[in-house]
Every structure is written in structure tokens, then in C-alpha cells.
Amino acid sequence: MKKININALARENVKKLQPYSSARDDFQGTASLFLDANENPFESGFNRYPDPHQKKLKQVIGALRGVSADHLFLGNGSDEAIDLLIRTFCEPGRDAVLIPQPTYGMYAVSAATNDIAIHSVLLTPDFQLDTKGVLQAVTPSTRIIFLCSPNNPSGNLLRIQDIEHLLSEVNCLVVVDEAYIDFSDQASWSERLSEFENLIVLQTLSKAWGLAGLRIGICIAHPEVIALLNKIKPPYN
């Protein structure tokens, strides 16, 4: 396995953060009244706060994707996972992300919103990775490389050997956004987490599943990454 110290990449304030504890965190029983949550006790279908850890949904998605629940983070669409990854691992005004272009626009929007430098490298004329250019653009401040495969908007898969090369060579996180993977016959990169500790995979139920209104984004990563994301996420995302 490509070894990397996940905690060394995380922001110091995130590592020290005491996560918010909700009423559902403090009590796991079946009481009908949760006075500390100030919920309406009369059932309407929408009177209860949801499970902040989405345990049942993670079991279903984990079975569907072949991963255990401790490798899963569920967000308000993949966009929330993108934003939280940047907020977890990138120090504002100091760190950078690397984005091969053209690609999905929210990587740059989230980085700019969080005052993170954006380093861009053009894809080749056939929309493949310029691996030499990407590696030359990586600096000590680079915390995350965002790759989209199948790529949005070009629609092509990035070459497996190119992604393997980047994962093996860099000491930062490599995010492979697989929003459109269900339209492809290529296996998900989530099947290779055991080989690369710096690999993070994003998926969604919005595209092939046609469930965009549910806003379910999926982040598949090593448990150390998932634990950090859970520390800073909104309690009922």
C-alpha cells in the first residue's frame, strides 16, 4: 500500500476540534420524548431529527458499493464532500489544490470560497492527464488533487495507469470523482483503497440513479479521512 500520514495532512484546528454532539449522539434508545432536542413529540413524519450518522443508509450503500460503513461519508450531494475535504485538509491562505482542466467547476469554487490557491494543468488534446505537467505543478503546499473520471464535461475515462502513477508519486490526497461511473463499464477506484492510502473516491445518486432531489453524495475513503470529515460536518447533513 502507498502509505501516507493522513493526520499530518489535516489542519491543526480540525485535529483539535471537539465535534458537535447532538441529542441523537447522546442517546441511542427508543424514547418517545427528546426534551433536549426540542422536538415535536407528535408524529407527523417529519417531526424527528434524522440519524446524524445515517447508519441504515450507510449499510445499504455499503452493500451496494462493496465497502464497510467506516469507509463511507454521506453528504448533501458530492459538493458538500468536496467542500468538507478542502476545509479539513487545506489551510486558508497557505495551501493549494491542483485541478486538471477542463473539469467540474465546483472544485475551484469550493477552493476559492475557502481562500485556497488553485493550480491548474490543462488536459491533453484528447482530454487525458498530462501526468508530467501535474507532477511538475505539485508543490509542498498542494494538499489535494481533484480528478474527475469519467470527466465532466468531456465524458471520457482518465487512463488507469495515469491515475496509478499520480497516486504512487505524490504525498497529497488524490480525489477521484466518479459521479458518472455507473455509465461506464470500468470498475470503481473504491475497489483499490487497500493499495493507496491517499485515494479518496466520490460518487453520487444524482446521475445514473436519477435521484438528484435526494442530495446524496458519497465519499469513500480510509477510516482516518472519514473520521475527520465527521468531526466538522453539520450534525444533520
Phi, psi and omega in degrees: 000139171292114185267139177209144181274098183300315182296330178292335178277336184288152177294144182299319182292330177289319179298327182273350187295134170270111186294153177298137180248117182269172178300325180288335176289323187279340183220127184248009184276203185238031180298151180268345179239129175238084185297326182288345178264350181055044179272155169289121183282352183266122187297128175230357185095340182226019186271347183256144170293143180284168175298118183293345181250002174048046188301311183294318180294322178295325177297318181292312181293322177299318178294322180293320185261355177075034178229156179278159185299329182285356174259007187242135166235132179250131183235173176284076190078165177296335180300323178294319179297319177300312181297317182292325176298317179295317181292332181282319191249350184245124178277122181303139178076001182230311187268174184219157168243155179242128186229109171295136185238151002279150180198188181302134189283342187287339176299313181290321179298314180295321179296313181296321179299327182264013178060045178250133179296144181243117175255126183244144174229129181291141169293161178290169180304334177263021174063033174256168181289135168271085188298322178297316179295321179297313181296325177291332182277345179290131178235171177301339180272353180288121181254328184219136168251125179260123176238140179241116184213111001299142187281143173251114025251000189284336174085355183267155172281139172284144184298134182302316183295331179289317178293319176303317182297315179296314180302324182282333189265330188265157177249030176236181179279144175239115180262123175253110181274113183251043181304329184249019185296332182288348174271000184246157175265005178279142178294151179290146174293346177297338178287353185242018178301328182292344180267332188225109181289339181268010181270132174230135182242133175249137175222176183207160172260007187279332190266273184297329182277347177066031185241044184299328182292340179283339180055060178246105174258146186239126174245124180245121185201177177293150185306329179297321178292314181300318180298320179292319178297320180294335179292326188251356181289153171301147188298327183238046181289000000 
